[in-house]
Amino acid sequence: MKSNIQPAKGKLGILIPGLGAVATTLIAGVEAVKKGISQPVGSLTQMGNIRLGKRTENRNPKIKEFVPIADLNDIVFGGWDVYSDNVYEAAMHAKVLEESLLNKVKDGLEVIVPMKAAFDQNYAKNLTATHVKTGTRYELAQQVMQDIKDFKAKNDCDRIVLIWCGSTEIYYETSAIHETVEAFEQALVDDDKLISPSMIYAYAALKMGIPYVNGAPNLTVDTPALVELAKRTNTPIAGKDFKTGQTLMKTILAPGLAARSLGVSGWFSTNILGNRDGLVLDDPDNFKTKEVSKLGVLEDILQPERNPELYGDLYHKIRINYYPPHGDNKESWDNIDIFGWLGYKMQIKINFLCRDSILAAPIALDLALFIDLAKRAEMSGIQEWLSFYLKSPQTAPGLPAENDIFKQLMKLQNTLRHMMGEDLITHLGLDYYQELVDTL
Ligand SMILES: NC(=O)c1ccc[n+]([C@@H]2O[C@H](COP(=O)([O-])OP(=O)(O)OC[C@H]3O[C@@H](n4cnc5c(N)ncnc54)[C@H](O)[C@@H]3O)[C@@H](O)[C@H]2O)c1
């Protein structure tokens, strides 16, 4: 496959609908790394290694040296928001990074001014939008396409990717207009309210063959119409919802408990957060979208139907409460009721004082770089190998998601090896002992 990958030449434009806490932390972080002020901690593409060949070969290059991903110096950021604050102002408002750090990269942030958003108040009632496009949904999609073309020309970009870092939209399910590309396009013309704002950006991107990543739990490209459009235009897509904080911990811990055949009878998770994301999620309709995204992981990993003695009575509850004093510093508590040998009960308590956007920014960076790689490697449609980064991975219809983070990592690494024509690693390892026997 190696010979099919186009080189990462020229500039990569990363366009972001939603220049809020995650996006501004990403952009400021990349600027700080480029200036040598900080390290890109948490980013596999920048700091991770990958083993190649046998353990005895001792080949462990950095991922960024192994696969041809874009260099940070070749990235240009842009985006849209319902507020007109430039990225420096938005980052100050988000209060994730301290002022002294932001001032060191101010020049690079001030120049990024959001384009007007494609927005519908019904999808995020707690926002008071002041910087929005007007027109029917069809017209909005045309305007977004024009924005992309203008950005690409102005910044002399070779390639573009879109990554949604906008607010979580209200909960909605697919309906007839999401079933086929034709029905979807007719619904755009009809300005059908069942098309959410995120779908307008995604449609515009896919129509132009531009990769789309969904960092929120919104349905967006997880619909038959947009999956079909991605295939028709040979475009890779990935989603949904950045896997940070509590769900990250869940997908690290639950596989370990399942691996040891320990029972779980209850998992109560509660969070407080005070950023704008928390404000939007304070509306029950928006919370429902997040809840569905977060709930799936435990059942997928523990598989109660296959292990009823261990997980058949599992009670899983998730709460998110808006609490302004904590800002972006989300605090989460987990109470996990487990049982062991002969059914004896035990408890695990987790109190994670995390920083939401600090965990999300490197994920957004990796997803943008890898989806650009996928496009250059002529991979199109759903990129399940990127599920490592996602809370509610999009898969082919009828295919159960894999939520175990260790299996997700193996899938990601093997995909990279496959792309580069290296042997896949199964971790079987019998060959080391076979060789020893042969030489006796
Ligand atoms: N922070 C995390 O760790 C994390 C983890 C997983 C998922 N997410 C998701 O990522 C998204 C961004 O999170 P955040 O903390 O940056 O939130 P945020 O509220 O700080 O930023 C979201 C931004 O999107 C803008 N927006 C809303 N609708 C828009 C539209 N139609 N077009 C353009 N802009 C629009 C808002 O004005 C806001 O500035 C949310 O959906 C959140 O649920 C965040």
The ligand as an ORCA input file, in Angstrom:
! r2SCAN-3c Opt
* xyz 0 1
  N     -13.741     19.525     25.947
  C     -13.733     18.217     25.850
  O     -12.943     17.552     26.478
  C     -14.664     17.530     24.923
  C     -14.654     16.156     24.918
  C     -15.489     15.485     24.047
  C     -16.292     16.191     23.198
  N     -16.313     17.533     23.255
  C     -17.232     18.218     22.393
  O     -16.510     19.124     21.592
  C     -17.323     20.245     21.341
  C     -16.573     21.495     21.698
  O     -16.337     21.548     23.106
  P     -15.823     22.898     23.768
  O     -15.509     22.587     25.176
  O     -14.798     23.523     22.900
  O     -17.155     23.767     23.725
  P     -17.291     25.355     23.569
  O     -18.689     25.660     23.938
  O     -16.207     26.066     24.281
  O     -17.047     25.589     22.012
  C     -17.994     25.266     21.053
  C     -18.103     26.437     20.119
  O     -18.966     26.059     19.043
  C     -19.671     27.208     18.644
  N     -20.791     26.775     17.823
  C     -21.958     26.212     18.200
  N     -22.722     25.928     17.135
  C     -21.991     26.303     16.033
  C     -22.233     26.265     14.644
  N     -23.357     25.772     14.166
  N     -21.272     26.726     13.823
  C     -20.101     27.231     14.302
  N     -19.834     27.306     15.622
  C     -20.768     26.842     16.479
  C     -20.015     27.886     19.958
  O     -20.317     29.237     19.771
  C     -18.733     27.669     20.753
  O     -17.833     28.772     20.621
  C     -18.611     20.044     22.137
  O     -19.594     19.471     21.312
  C     -18.195     19.076     23.182
  O     -19.277     18.291     23.660
  C     -15.512     18.222     24.094
*
